[in-house]
Amino acid sequence: MAYEPMVGLAALAALLAAACTALARQTSRLRHEVEALGRALIAEKNRPPPEPPPRLYQSRQTAFALLWFPELVVDEKRKMIISVAAGVPHCAKCLRPMKLAGGVVDGRSAEEWICATCGDRRANTAADFTVAEAIASEAVREFLALHEDYRPGPGLKSDQPKPS
């Protein structure tokens, strides 16, 4: 019977040794994770700030009794107009966007701009590609007249502002 307490103590010692080994492994893993998180935090602090998103400017123009709200996308860091879009024509009476509707006139297909709210109608030629291009070019000129340190981006017309 003298050996039984010794066997129990040996089993307890083995159990404690296994627990200490598991604890040491867990501590080592946690230490590595903390070090990795510390490196990630330092890298995050050293990362340059993100570039601000391009800014959107909108103006208002009138052509052929239609309102236009062209939009310019501007990179303020590079002081450059990135893009310009004339948008769709709007009804001058109710300020709603016009819709392009097709139909038949004198046996030919024809399109016209129609206001869904007030029913105002305009010929498609009042808002064709050349008109939209003129609206976009005028928006660029107006912006450049107000912001002399900016320049048009690649592919945009670089018409200089007209002197007042």
Residue, then its C-alpha position, 0 to 999 in steps of 0.5 A: m500500500a505504500y506505493e499507491p500514494m506515490v502512484g497518485l503523486a506521480a499521476l498528479a505530477a504528470l498531469l501538472a506537467a502536461a498542463c504547464t506544457a499546454l499553458a506554455r504553448q498557449t502563452s507562446r501562441l498568444r505572444h506571437e499574436v500580440e506581436a503580429l497585432g503590434r506590427a499591424l498597428i504600427a503599419e496602420k499608423n505609418r500608412p499614408p492617408p487615403e486620397p480624398p474622393p473626386r469632388l462633384y460640381q453641378s451648374r445650371q444652363t439653359a438651351f432651347a427652352l430646356l434646363w440642363f444641369p451639367e456635372l463636372v468631376v474634379d480632382e482637387k489635389r491635382k487641380m484638374i477636371i476629370s470628366v464632364a457630363a451634360g446630363v439629361p434636359h429638364c423641363a423649364k416649367c416644372l424642373r423635372p427631367m424630360k423623357l425621350a419618347g419615340g413615335v411616328v410623324d408623317g410615316r417616319s419614326a421621330e423622337e421627342w423629349i416629354c415632361a411626364t409631369c406637365g406634358d411639355r414637349r420638345a423636339n429631339t434636336a433640342a437636346d441632340f449630341t451637339v447640344a449636349e456637347a456644347i452644354a458640357s463645354e460651356a460648363v468646363r469654361e464656366f468652371l475654369a473661369l471661376h477656378e483659374d488654377y485648374r485645368p481640363g483633364p485628358g480628352l476634355k476640351s481646353d477652351q480657355p474662359k472667355p474674358s469678361 
